[in-house]
Amino acid sequence: MPLQQRFLIFGVAVVLMLSIFELVRKRRLREEYAWLWLLAGVVILIATFVPMEGLRAVANIMGSSNPPAAIFFLGFCATTFLCLQFSVRLSRMTEQIKNLGQKVSILEASLEDNAPLESDRNEPE
């Protein structure tokens, strides 16, 4: 891999990691999700220093003669697993929101049943 490409990849990884830290600092990204993105940045940083022979070896293990295709496939797999993880979290949160909405409705109905009517409050005793 040419040196210019390595510098570009290194720069992208550093910008990604700094952006993650900044998003966490500004509370726009929760810490529980930040580790996934930081891991992605570290993997990109490590990939910067892998020699071409290493990339060819990974491609050969995967049954490919084209190292860039193997790298794209690994990136695709990582993205798929990331989407799956977020889908599981979203499904769990959707269920929690539904349950909370039902509980709030039950509480509101209970309060309405127990609260005196407005006309009862205005009448003198």
C-alpha positions in Angstrom: 0.0 0.0 0.0 1.5 3.4 -0.9 2.6 5.6 1.9 0.1 8.4 0.8 -2.8 6.0 1.3 -1.5 4.9 4.7 -1.3 8.5 5.8 -4.9 9.1 4.6 -6.2 6.0 6.4 -4.3 7.0 9.6 -5.8 10.5 9.4 -9.3 9.2 8.9 -8.9 6.9 12.0 -7.6 9.7 14.2 -10.4 12.0 13.1 -12.9 9.3 13.8 -11.6 8.6 17.3 -11.4 12.3 18.1 -14.9 12.8 16.9 -16.1 10.0 19.1 -14.4 11.5 22.2 -16.0 14.9 21.3 -19.5 13.4 20.9 -19.2 11.6 24.2 -17.9 14.8 25.9 -20.8 16.8 24.6 -23.2 14.0 25.7 -24.4 13.4 22.1 -23.2 9.8 22.2 -23.5 7.6 25.2 -20.5 5.8 26.5 -22.1 2.4 26.0 -22.1 3.0 22.2 -18.8 4.8 22.1 -16.7 1.7 22.6 -17.9 0.2 19.4 -16.8 3.2 17.4 -13.5 3.5 19.2 -12.9 -0.2 18.5 -13.6 0.6 14.8 -11.0 3.5 15.0 -8.4 1.2 16.6 -8.9 -1.5 14.0 -8.5 1.1 11.2 -5.3 2.4 12.9 -3.9 -1.1 13.2 -4.8 -1.8 9.5 -2.7 1.2 8.6 0.4 -0.6 9.8 -0.3 -4.1 8.4 2.1 -4.8 5.5 0.7 -5.9 2.2 1.9 -9.5 2.8 -0.3 -9.6 5.9 -3.3 -8.4 3.8 -2.6 -11.1 1.2 -2.4 -13.7 4.0 -5.8 -12.7 5.3 -7.2 -12.7 1.8 -5.8 -16.2 1.2 -7.2 -17.5 4.5 -10.6 -16.1 3.3 -10.2 -17.8 0.0 -9.7 -14.6 -2.0 -6.9 -13.7 -4.3 -7.8 -10.0 -4.0 -6.8 -8.3 -0.7 -9.0 -5.2 -1.2 -12.0 -7.4 -1.7 -11.3 -9.3 1.5 -10.9 -6.1 3.4 -14.3 -4.8 2.0 -15.9 -8.1 2.9 -14.6 -7.8 6.5 -15.8 -4.2 6.7 -19.2 -5.3 5.4 -19.4 -8.1 8.1 -18.5 -5.6 10.8 -21.1 -3.1 9.6 -23.7 -5.9 9.5 -22.9 -7.0 13.1 -23.1 -3.3 14.1 -26.5 -2.9 12.5 -27.7 -6.1 14.2 -26.5 -4.9 17.6 -28.3 -1.6 17.1 -31.5 -3.4 15.9 -31.5 -5.5 19.1 -31.2 -2.4 21.2 -33.9 -0.6 19.3 -36.2 -3.6 19.6 -35.6 -3.7 23.4 -36.2 0.0 23.8 -39.4 -0.1 21.6 -40.7 -2.8 23.9 -39.8 -0.7 27.0 -41.5 2.4 25.6 -44.6 0.4 24.8 -44.7 -1.0 28.4 -44.1 2.5 29.8 -46.9 4.0 27.7 -49.3 1.2 28.9 -48.4 1.8 32.5 -48.9 5.6 32.2 -52.3 5.0 30.6 -53.2 2.7 33.5 -52.1 5.3 36.0 -54.0 8.1 34.3 -57.1 6.0 34.2 -56.7 5.2 37.9 -56.2 8.9 38.7 -59.3 9.8 36.7 -61.4 7.2 38.6 -60.2 8.4 42.0 -60.3 12.1 41.4 -63.4 14.0 42.3 -65.2 15.7 39.5 -64.8 19.5 38.9 -68.5 20.1 39.7 -68.1 18.2 43.0 -65.2 20.5 44.0 -67.2 23.7 43.4 -70.2 22.8 45.4 -70.3 24.0 49.0 -70.7 21.4 51.6 
